[in-house]
Amino acid sequence: MFEVQEFQDRIEFRFETDIDHVNRVIEENHIFFHQVDIGISELSNLNLVLRELLNNAVEHGNKEIRVKKIHCIVEHLGKKRFK
C-alpha cells in the first residue's frame, strides 16, 4: 500500500513499512519541492533530512514490521520553511 495526496501547500503519504517506499516518497517530494520553487541545494538538504526521518521510522519506529503504516506530511510554510 502506498498512497499520495497532494495539496497546494502540502503533500501527504501513507504507506506500509517498507524501505523501498522511502525512495518513492523522495521522488514524489522532489516534484512537490520543485513546484514550490526550491533551489537545488535546499532540495538536496530537504531530501536528506526526509530520507533519514523515514528510514528511522521504518527501521526503528516500526521495526520493519510491514503491516504497520507510516503517515508523513510535508508542508510548505513559505519561503524556505517546511514542516
N, C-alpha and C positions, 0 to 999 in steps of 0.2 A: 504494500500500500504506500502510495506517495501522492499527496495532494498539494496543490499550489493555488493560492488565491492572491490575486494582485489588485491593489487599490491604488489610488492616486499617490498617497504618501507612505504606503507600507506594502510589504509582501509577507504572506503567512505560509508556513509549511507545516504539514503533518505527515509523519512517516514512521514506518516500522524501524526498530533499532537495527540498522544495517549500515556498516561503514561506507558501502557503495552509494547510499543515499546522500551522504555528506557531499560527495562530488556533484551530484545533481543539484543540491541546494546552492553550491558555489556557482555553478553555471547559470542557474536562474537568477541569482543575485547579481551576477555580472551584468546581465541585461538590465535589471532594475536600476543598478547604480549608474549605468550609462544614461538612462532616461532622466535621472536627477542631476546630470551634468557634473559628475565627479571626475577629478583628474586621475591620471594613471598611477601616480604614487599613492594617493589616498585610496584608490581602488585596491591596490596591492595590500596595503595595510588592513583595510576592512576585510578583505578576503582571508588574510592570515588570521585575524582575530576570530572571525566567524568559524573558520575551519577548526581552530583549536577548541573553541567552545563546544562545537558539535561533536568533535572527536571525544572530548571528555564526557559529554552526555551519553554517547554510545558506549564507550569503554568503561567508565567509572560509575556514572549515574545509573545506567540501565544494565550494567554488567553484561552487555552484548546479548541480552535476552530478547530475541526477535519479536515476541508478541507484545512487548512494551512499546509504547508510542512516544515520539518526540514532537513537541509543538514549538515552533520557532517563529517569532515575529521580528522583522527588521523594519523599523520605522524611521523615515527621514524627517528630522525635526527642523530642517532648514540649514542652508549653507553647508558646512562640513560636519553637521551634528546628526548622529544616529543613535537609536535606542534599540 
